[in-house]
Amino acid sequence: MCKFNAGNNARADIAILVCTVEDGWKVCKVLNQLSLPYQSTFESQEENENVKRIYQVNKSKEKTVRRGYKSGFWMQGGRTKVSTIHSFKGWELTNILVFFNPDEKQQNEHSKELLYTAITRSQECLTIYNANFLFKTFGDVAISKGFIEAHPMYQKYL
């Protein structure tokens, strides 16, 4: 089992993976408040709103802007990475933090595949914060068998 210690890891070795861009915006907001440098595979919420306003919610323009961020995403940038799980396919890093909160479409159609993709991105240390009730039993069994460690707050919810 890995012991994640942010003090012993370079920010460049940390990726935060989320299910949706909307969840990514929340993570980026917190990182901004903490003055922690990061790089994301998606545009900021403000830029997204500007694109929607300028192009009257034209989805193809929104995707074009996002594609530019993804193609400019540089793994050796020296900053924490923030990405959707889908956009991080094919990449790996030492430390992966996953905030697993699939939207309704992802939960119904692809939640197992999405979680599998997320957990296979880690080279060494993986931390998962699961908000999907479908995987609660899986987490409980993995904890009881000693495969993973429970978060200290986990006991509050038993």
N, C-alpha and C positions, 0 to 999 in steps of 0.2 A: 504494500500500500504506500502511496506517496504522501508525503507531507508537504503541502504547498506552502512555501514561505516566500512571499513577494519580495522580501528584502534580499534574498539570495538569488533572485532571478532577474534577468534583464527584461525590460518592458517589451523588447522585440521578440521575446520568447513566449509571450502570452497572447492568446486569442480568446475573445469573448464571442461565443456563437449564440445567435438568437434565431427564432423561427420566422419572424416577420420583420420587415423594415420598421414598422411602428414600434416594436419592442426594442429594436436597435436605436431608435431615436431616444427612447427613455434611458438606455444605457449611456448613450453619448451625452445626454443632459447631465447625468450624475458625474461622468468623467470630467465634463467642463466645470462643474461646480467644485470638484476636487483639484482642478488645475492639472490634471493628468493628460499628457499628450497621447493622442490616439490617431489611428487612420482607419477609415471605414470603406466598405465596398459599395456604399450607397450615399446619396446626397443628403444634405441636412433637411430637416423638416421645413425650414424657412425656404430653402431653394425649391423643394418640392411644391410648396404652396405658390411660389412665384411662377414656376413652370405651368402649374395648373391654371393660374390666373391668366397668364400671357397666352397660352394655347387653348384656353377654354376646355380644360380637362381632357386633352388629347393624350390617350394612353401611349401611343407610339412615341410621342415626344418625351414623355416621362421615362419610358424604357430606354430611349436614346441617351438621356442624361445619366441614368443609372449605369448603363453600359460603359460610359466614359469613366465613371468612378471605379468600376470593377477593373477595367483595363489599365488604369493608372495605379492600382493597388500594388504596392511593392512590399514583399515579405521582409526585406532587410532594412526597412525604414527606421528602425530604432525606437519605434513606438508600439504601444499595445494595439492589437488588431481588433476591430469590431466588424463582424460580418454576419450575414444570414448563413444558416447551415448550408443551404443550397449553393450559395456563391462560394463557399469554402471547399467545395468538392475538389479533390485532387491535391489539396495542400495539407500539410501537417505542421504542427509546432510542438515544442516541449510541453507547454502548459495550456490546457484548454479548459475554459469555464463555459458551461452550457446553461443557458436559461431556457428551459424547455417548456414553452407555453404555446403549443400549436393553435392556429386559428381553426375555425370550424371545418373548413375544407381540408386542411392538413390533418386534423384530428380524425376525420371520417375516412379519408382516403389513403394517407401515407404516413401516419404517425410512427409506425414501427420502422419503416425505411428511413425516415427523417432522423429518428433517434439513433439508429445504427450508424448512419452517416456521421452524425455528430461525435459519437463515442470513438469512432475509428480515426479521428483526426489527431488524437493525442499520441505523442511519442513517449511521454513519461508520466505526466500527472493530469488527471481528469477530475473535474468537479462538476457535478450536475445539480442544478436546482430545478426540480420537476414540479410543474403546475398542472400536469395532465393526470387526472384521476385514473386513467386506464393503466398507468404504469406504477401505481402506488403499491400494489401487491408484489410486483416484480422487485421494487426497491426494498420492501419489507423482508422478502425472502433473501435477497442478496446481503442485506445487513445481518440477518439472523445466522447466515452461513459463514459470515466473516469475509465475504468477497469484497465488501466495501465498508467504509466507515460512515456512520450516521453523523450528520451535522449536529453540533451541540444543541441547537434549538429543536431538533427532531423529537426529543423526548416530550416537549411541551404539547405535541400534537397527537400523542398516542392515547 
